[in-house]
């Protein structure tokens, strides 16, 4: 009886090492079929799961309350499993080189608790070679076991799209690989338990690692092209969204749109590939060019906002701007590597006071990562500009009348000004600052309708 049969007969367990936006949904999915141990180094996270709370909002509290996953921060529990899936983040350092600290740490933890006959599958996005050249030696050193003899390894890149309720683990083809044919067979069989549309068996581990890293690099480059077009068309006073809608009528036109590219995948993974390429003596041209464009978009949005405010005769130093949305993408609480922060920092350089509103964002992570507190929408008053940075569903319900109430409002009757304006200085400012600046990065609102409502409207 091989390991797969032992698992489905519940004679052996599998473990998930890392219970974030990727690991936790995988653990929950497997737990519907087999016995699962969910391990994370964060006691706080484990406590939330054990209380039936889903901080990621990926599966929901109800599912967490009813899952059979054994959530634990006790690493010795890993000894009870024979099939291990490592799903920890792989960020980049400040100098944009790979930070393999989480995957190395996970390998050490797992190595200390690895038993003979185990299979270890890594899901973290890495450059080709990391699994076999970096992780395997750590596993061997910590366990005292020999890879290929006492345990085997595989790689199966995660494809879960955080916040996406349509493309889930079950309906996305899973790329799997193993160090040999027997390992590949077991890995494929195990994942087929939860992936309804099946698996794709990659030729080897490095092929699977490379496939993952280019998926996000390709998307990054395409979005960079759209961002560059947006910059060009804005200079020409042409609406980029209108251009893309027209071009999109051709059957083979690729459907991408401009935006802020952050998060732990698209904004990070290309650097893993270019890092490895540079080690081999090749210096990327296209990939890094795309990264530079996307990395600079937060600054571009902030500068465009300031230009709009100047045209509206706003006093920039001391102005108030409200930003709606701070997560790296819509309908997802994840704030890691969000480029909205770049907009905030750039505006603050101009002396602008920024208020952030986001009912979806993880408040604790936001404070831990950026030392930023959120405001409630009711607190947004007397602002000079409003920026909709992330198209959360909650924001799409906000209408123009509600937005208008957020601005400094001055009503003119002849030479009199009615509202909160009283002094002659305020009268002078009010006469020059009656236009409401609405920045709609992803185009939530209709441009013509917004302009008809009197907004100075701008979008990428």
WOSUL-V58368 format. One record per run of one state. SS is the DSSP state (helix for helix, strand for strand, loop for the rest). FROM is the first residue (numbers start at 1). TO is the last residue. If there is no record, write none. Layout:
# WOSUL-V58368
ss={SS & SS}
from={FROM & FROM}
to={TO & TO}
This chain:
# WOSUL-V58368
ss={loop & helix & loop & strand & loop & helix & loop & strand & loop & helix & loop & helix & loop & strand & loop & helix & strand & loop & strand & loop & strand & loop & helix & loop & strand & loop & helix & loop & strand & loop & strand & loop & helix & loop & strand & loop & helix & loop & strand & loop & helix & loop & helix & loop & helix & loop & helix & loop & helix & loop & strand & loop & helix & loop & strand & loop & helix & loop & helix & loop & strand & loop & strand & loop & helix & loop & helix & loop & strand & loop & strand & loop & strand & loop & helix & loop & strand & loop & helix & loop & strand & loop}
from={1 & 3 & 9 & 13 & 18 & 23 & 32 & 36 & 40 & 43 & 51 & 61 & 67 & 70 & 73 & 75 & 81 & 87 & 92 & 93 & 98 & 99 & 101 & 113 & 118 & 123 & 130 & 144 & 147 & 148 & 151 & 156 & 169 & 172 & 174 & 179 & 181 & 192 & 199 & 202 & 205 & 236 & 240 & 248 & 266 & 280 & 286 & 296 & 297 & 312 & 320 & 325 & 340 & 350 & 353 & 358 & 363 & 371 & 377 & 380 & 383 & 384 & 385 & 389 & 393 & 397 & 400 & 405 & 407 & 408 & 410 & 414 & 416 & 420 & 424 & 433 & 436 & 441 & 447 & 453 & 455 & 459}
to={2 & 8 & 12 & 17 & 22 & 31 & 35 & 39 & 42 & 50 & 60 & 66 & 69 & 72 & 74 & 80 & 86 & 91 & 92 & 97 & 98 & 100 & 112 & 117 & 122 & 129 & 143 & 146 & 147 & 150 & 155 & 168 & 171 & 173 & 178 & 180 & 191 & 198 & 201 & 204 & 235 & 239 & 247 & 265 & 279 & 285 & 295 & 296 & 311 & 319 & 324 & 339 & 349 & 352 & 357 & 362 & 370 & 376 & 379 & 382 & 383 & 384 & 388 & 392 & 396 & 399 & 404 & 406 & 407 & 409 & 413 & 415 & 419 & 423 & 432 & 435 & 440 & 446 & 452 & 454 & 458 & 460}
